[in-house]
Amino acid sequence: MVPYESQMVRTIQARTQAANQDNISRTISYLNYYKRNKEIWWALLASMVSRNAGWNMTDLKSNWYKNMMTPKYSYTLFLTFERANWLIFSDAFPQLLIYEVSKLENKPLFHLLKHFGVSEFMVREWGVFWEKGELERLCTAQIINEQHLIQQPVIEHPFFSKFVFNTLPYFLVEHLHFNTVLFPALEGNLYGFSVQRFKKVDRRIELGKKLAWLLFKSDKSSDIQTFALQIEPTGSRRDYEKYLKWQTTKCSPILRSVYRPILHQKDNDKDWSLSVKNLDRFFYRWEYPSRDFILTNWYQHKMLELFLAMKFEQAIVKALR
């Protein structure tokens, strides 16, 4: 590398590390990046999915969930969300910044991505985007990349597999609503999609594409984006629940009041794309015209389910004393 490129890499590494402190810093960093680069759809999508991760994290500290799982399991589940989102950000944010610098320099600098351990797949896709400007294709590529990126380090990691994904509590949590991503709107409606068999990378990619369609191509995209751009993230579900036409007794705390930043390290920079074949199958167009993304009533029903489950748990504990 020439000297100015070496300095650029160091600067991007420092900016990424500073922005990757916790869920709130990641959510805000994605959002601010999108405001500067509206053509990078994935940045807004990532911000909204990151909001959901924060809501899931603080749910674990809510008055309802605290009665339903042990503190040890709750913290392990928090670490699962945190680890996955930290890994995605550490890989994706340098890509975003390299693109931004490329725009300023008016020349592609994607060869520098190798210094951040970015997959060959994404290096190629950034080159395609620079030449053709296909917004949907780039967003799809970024979804493909992020979900393959966490497959082995998180989903298939022996620790998370044993203590999270193959446990009865996770099965119950998955049934309740953890694997549903919600996009709120200021008028009090909720939109989103669920995913079954969350451990399957294909299913998570499909979910990501549905969410991208909802955020950018559905007739509710404007309402959802208004919420995304106007409401400051705190990690609490109060961010959107205050707009609902009904309320619950569940209290979701502000994220930074209950969690401290976690110090992470990368295990390795193995390129996932060298061992995965037939990635072209994921690039079909986003087409999801049905109305099954309206989840306002569904969410109210799930809150009732959760409340009854919490009360049942309390009754069992009381009976065993």
C-alpha positions as CSV (number, residue, x, y, z in Angstrom):
1,M,0.0,0.0,0.0
2,V,1.0,3.5,-0.6
3,P,1.3,5.7,2.6
4,Y,-2.0,7.5,2.2
5,E,-3.8,4.1,1.8
6,S,-2.1,2.8,4.9
7,Q,-3.3,5.8,6.9
8,M,-6.8,5.4,5.4
9,V,-6.9,1.8,6.6
10,R,-5.8,2.8,10.1
11,T,-8.4,5.6,10.2
12,I,-11.2,3.3,9.2
13,Q,-10.1,0.7,11.7
14,A,-10.3,3.3,14.4
15,R,-13.6,4.7,13.3
16,T,-15.1,1.1,13.2
17,Q,-13.8,0.3,16.6
18,A,-15.2,3.5,18.1
19,A,-18.6,3.0,16.5
20,N,-18.8,-0.7,17.5
21,Q,-19.0,-0.2,21.2
22,D,-22.6,-1.4,21.8
23,N,-26.0,-1.8,20.1
24,I,-26.9,1.9,20.3
25,S,-23.6,3.1,18.8
26,R,-24.1,0.6,15.9
27,T,-27.7,1.5,15.3
28,I,-26.9,5.2,15.2
29,S,-23.8,4.7,13.0
30,Y,-25.7,2.8,10.4
31,L,-28.4,5.4,10.4
32,N,-26.1,8.4,10.1
33,Y,-24.3,6.6,7.2
34,Y,-27.5,6.1,5.4
35,K,-28.4,9.8,5.8
36,R,-25.1,10.6,4.0
37,N,-25.4,7.8,1.4
38,K,-29.0,7.2,0.5
39,E,-28.1,4.8,-2.3
40,I,-26.8,2.2,0.3
41,W,-30.1,0.7,1.3
42,W,-28.5,-1.9,3.5
43,A,-27.3,0.7,5.9
44,L,-30.9,1.7,6.8
45,L,-32.0,-1.9,6.9
46,A,-29.1,-2.7,9.2
47,S,-30.0,0.2,11.5
48,M,-33.6,-1.1,11.8
49,V,-32.5,-4.7,12.4
50,S,-30.0,-3.4,15.0
51,R,-32.9,-1.6,16.7
52,N,-34.7,-5.0,16.9
53,A,-31.6,-6.6,18.4
54,G,-31.6,-3.9,21.1
55,W,-35.2,-4.5,21.9
56,N,-34.5,-8.2,22.2
57,M,-31.6,-7.4,24.5
58,T,-33.5,-5.2,26.9
59,D,-36.5,-7.6,26.9
60,L,-34.2,-9.9,28.8
61,K,-34.1,-7.3,31.6
62,S,-37.8,-6.5,31.5
63,N,-40.0,-7.3,34.5
64,W,-41.7,-10.1,32.5
65,Y,-38.7,-11.9,31.1
66,K,-36.8,-11.8,34.4
67,N,-39.3,-14.1,35.9
68,M,-39.1,-16.6,33.0
69,M,-35.4,-17.4,32.8
70,T,-32.3,-17.6,34.9
71,P,-29.9,-14.7,35.0
72,K,-27.2,-17.0,33.5
73,Y,-29.3,-18.0,30.5
74,S,-30.5,-14.4,30.0
75,Y,-27.0,-13.1,29.8
76,T,-25.9,-15.9,27.5
77,L,-28.8,-14.9,25.2
78,F,-27.7,-11.3,25.4
79,L,-24.2,-12.3,24.4
80,T,-25.6,-14.2,21.4
81,F,-27.3,-11.1,20.0
82,E,-24.3,-8.9,20.9
83,R,-21.7,-11.2,19.3
84,A,-23.6,-11.6,16.1
85,N,-24.2,-7.9,15.7
86,W,-20.6,-7.0,16.7
87,L,-19.3,-9.3,14.0
88,I,-21.5,-8.0,11.3
89,F,-20.6,-4.4,12.1
90,S,-16.9,-5.1,12.3
91,D,-17.1,-6.5,8.8
92,A,-19.7,-4.2,7.2
93,F,-18.7,-0.8,8.5
94,P,-15.3,-0.8,6.9
95,Q,-17.0,-1.7,3.6
96,L,-19.3,1.3,4.0
97,L,-16.5,3.7,4.8
98,I,-14.3,2.5,1.9
99,Y,-17.2,3.1,-0.5
100,E,-17.7,6.6,1.0
101,V,-14.0,7.4,0.5
102,S,-14.2,6.0,-3.0
103,K,-17.0,8.4,-3.8
104,L,-14.9,11.3,-2.5
105,E,-11.8,10.2,-4.4
106,N,-13.9,9.4,-7.5
107,K,-12.2,6.1,-7.9
108,P,-12.9,2.6,-6.5
109,L,-10.7,1.6,-3.5
110,F,-12.3,-1.8,-2.9
111,H,-8.9,-3.5,-3.1
112,L,-8.3,-2.2,0.4
113,L,-11.1,-4.4,1.8
114,K,-8.8,-7.3,2.0
115,H,-7.1,-5.5,4.9
116,F,-10.3,-5.8,6.9
117,G,-10.9,-9.5,6.2
118,V,-13.8,-8.8,3.9
119,S,-14.9,-11.8,1.7
120,E,-13.9,-12.0,-1.9
121,F,-17.6,-12.2,-2.7
122,M,-18.2,-8.7,-1.3
123,V,-15.1,-7.3,-2.9
124,R,-16.5,-8.4,-6.3
125,E,-20.0,-7.1,-5.5
126,W,-18.7,-3.6,-4.6
127,G,-17.0,-3.6,-7.9
128,V,-20.2,-4.6,-9.7
129,F,-22.1,-1.8,-7.8
130,W,-19.4,0.8,-8.7
131,E,-19.8,-0.1,-12.4
132,K,-23.6,-0.7,-12.6
133,G,-25.1,1.0,-9.6
134,E,-27.7,-1.7,-9.0
135,L,-29.1,-0.8,-5.6
136,E,-31.1,-3.9,-5.0
137,R,-28.3,-6.2,-6.0
138,L,-25.9,-4.6,-3.6
139,C,-28.3,-4.7,-0.7
140,T,-29.0,-8.4,-1.5
141,A,-25.3,-9.1,-1.6
142,Q,-24.8,-7.4,1.8
143,I,-27.6,-9.6,3.3
144,I,-26.0,-12.7,1.9
145,N,-22.6,-11.7,3.3
146,E,-23.8,-10.8,6.8
147,Q,-25.8,-14.0,7.3
148,H,-23.0,-16.3,6.1
149,L,-20.5,-14.3,8.1
150,I,-22.2,-15.2,11.5
151,Q,-23.1,-18.8,10.5
152,Q,-20.0,-20.5,11.9
153,P,-18.8,-18.0,14.5
154,V,-22.2,-17.7,16.2
155,I,-25.0,-20.0,14.9
156,E,-22.8,-23.1,14.7
157,H,-20.3,-22.2,17.4
158,P,-20.2,-25.0,20.0
159,F,-20.8,-22.6,22.9
160,F,-23.9,-20.9,21.4
161,S,-25.2,-24.1,19.9
162,K,-25.1,-25.9,23.2
163,F,-26.2,-23.2,25.6
164,V,-28.6,-21.2,23.4
165,F,-29.9,-22.7,20.1
166,N,-30.4,-26.3,21.3
167,T,-32.1,-25.5,24.6
168,L,-35.7,-25.7,25.6
169,P,-35.8,-22.0,26.7
170,Y,-34.7,-20.9,23.2
171,F,-37.4,-23.0,21.7
172,L,-40.0,-21.2,23.8
173,V,-38.4,-17.8,23.2
174,E,-38.4,-18.5,19.4
175,H,-42.1,-19.4,19.6
176,L,-43.0,-16.2,21.4
177,H,-41.5,-13.6,19.1
178,F,-37.7,-13.3,19.1
179,N,-37.4,-14.3,15.5
180,T,-39.8,-11.6,14.3
181,V,-38.3,-8.3,13.1
182,L,-40.7,-5.4,13.7
183,F,-40.7,-2.1,11.7
184,P,-42.8,0.5,13.6
185,A,-44.5,3.5,12.3
186,L,-45.5,6.7,14.1
187,E,-49.2,6.2,13.6
188,G,-49.0,3.1,15.9
189,N,-48.9,0.3,13.4
190,L,-46.2,-2.4,13.3
191,Y,-44.9,-4.2,10.2
192,G,-42.4,-7.0,9.7
193,F,-41.7,-10.6,9.0
194,S,-40.9,-13.7,11.0
195,V,-38.5,-16.5,10.2
196,Q,-38.8,-20.2,11.0
197,R,-35.8,-22.4,11.4
198,F,-33.6,-19.4,12.3
199,K,-30.4,-21.5,12.3
200,K,-30.7,-22.0,8.5
201,V,-28.7,-19.3,6.6
202,D,-31.1,-19.5,3.6
203,R,-34.0,-18.7,5.9
204,R,-32.3,-15.7,7.4
205,I,-31.3,-14.4,3.9
206,E,-34.9,-14.7,2.8
207,L,-36.0,-12.8,5.9
208,G,-33.5,-10.0,5.1
209,K,-34.7,-9.6,1.6
210,K,-38.3,-9.5,2.8
211,L,-37.4,-6.8,5.2
212,A,-35.5,-4.8,2.6
213,W,-38.6,-5.0,0.3
214,L,-40.8,-3.8,3.1
215,L,-38.4,-0.9,3.9
216,F,-37.9,0.3,0.4
217,K,-40.5,-1.1,-2.0
218,S,-43.7,-1.7,-0.1
219,D,-46.5,0.9,0.2
220,K,-45.6,1.3,3.9
221,S,-41.9,2.2,3.2
222,S,-42.4,5.9,3.7
223,D,-44.2,5.4,7.1
224,I,-41.4,3.1,8.3
225,Q,-38.6,5.3,7.1
226,T,-40.2,8.3,8.9
227,F,-40.0,6.4,12.2
228,A,-36.4,5.2,11.4
229,L,-35.2,8.7,10.7
230,Q,-37.0,10.6,13.4
231,I,-37.0,8.4,16.5
232,E,-33.7,8.2,18.5
233,P,-32.9,4.7,19.5
234,T,-32.6,3.9,23.2
235,G,-32.8,0.1,23.0
236,S,-36.1,0.1,24.8
237,R,-39.4,-1.1,23.2
238,R,-40.8,2.1,24.6
239,D,-39.4,3.7,21.5
240,Y,-42.4,2.5,19.6
241,E,-44.8,1.1,22.2
242,K,-45.6,4.6,23.3
243,Y,-47.3,5.0,19.9
244,L,-49.5,1.9,20.2
245,K,-53.2,2.3,20.9
246,W,-52.9,-0.1,23.9
247,Q,-50.3,-0.6,26.6
248,T,-48.9,-3.5,28.7
249,T,-47.4,-3.7,32.2
250,K,-44.1,-4.9,30.6
251,C,-41.3,-2.5,31.3
252,S,-38.4,-2.5,28.8
253,P,-35.4,-0.6,30.1
254,I,-33.1,1.7,28.2
255,L,-30.2,-0.4,27.0
256,R,-27.3,1.5,28.4
257,S,-28.9,1.4,31.9
258,V,-28.6,-2.4,32.0
259,Y,-25.7,-3.4,29.8
260,R,-22.1,-2.4,29.7
261,P,-20.0,-2.6,26.5
262,I,-18.5,-6.0,25.8
263,L,-14.9,-6.4,24.7
264,H,-14.8,-8.7,21.6
265,Q,-12.1,-10.3,19.6
266,K,-12.3,-11.9,16.2
267,D,-11.6,-15.6,16.2
268,N,-10.3,-15.5,12.6
269,D,-10.8,-13.9,9.3
270,K,-11.7,-17.0,7.3
271,D,-13.4,-16.1,4.0
272,W,-16.8,-17.8,4.1
273,S,-17.4,-17.3,0.4
274,L,-14.5,-19.6,-0.6
275,S,-16.5,-22.6,0.6
276,V,-20.1,-21.7,-0.4
277,K,-21.3,-22.5,-3.9
278,N,-24.2,-21.3,-6.1
279,L,-24.7,-17.9,-4.5
280,D,-26.5,-16.7,-7.6
281,R,-29.7,-18.4,-6.3
282,F,-30.1,-15.6,-3.8
283,F,-30.2,-12.8,-6.3
284,Y,-33.8,-13.1,-7.6
285,R,-35.8,-9.9,-7.4
286,W,-37.7,-8.8,-4.3
287,E,-41.4,-9.7,-4.9
288,Y,-43.5,-9.9,-1.7
289,P,-47.0,-8.4,-2.6
290,S,-49.1,-10.1,0.1
291,R,-50.2,-8.2,3.2
292,D,-48.9,-10.6,5.8
293,F,-46.4,-8.0,6.9
294,I,-49.0,-6.1,9.0
295,L,-48.3,-7.3,12.5
296,T,-50.0,-4.8,14.8
297,N,-52.7,-7.2,15.9
298,W,-50.2,-10.1,15.9
299,Y,-48.0,-8.3,18.3
300,Q,-50.8,-7.6,20.7
301,H,-51.7,-11.3,20.7
302,K,-48.0,-12.2,21.3
303,M,-47.9,-9.8,24.3
304,L,-50.9,-11.6,25.7
305,E,-49.2,-14.9,25.2
306,L,-46.1,-13.7,26.9
307,F,-48.1,-12.3,29.8
308,L,-49.9,-15.6,30.3
309,A,-46.6,-17.5,30.1
310,M,-45.1,-15.2,32.7
311,K,-48.1,-15.7,35.0
312,F,-48.0,-19.5,34.5
313,E,-44.3,-19.5,35.4
314,Q,-45.0,-17.5,38.5
315,A,-47.7,-19.9,39.5
316,I,-45.4,-23.0,39.1
317,V,-42.6,-21.4,41.1
318,K,-45.1,-20.5,43.9
319,A,-46.5,-24.0,43.9
320,L,-43.0,-25.6,44.2
321,R,-42.0,-23.5,47.2
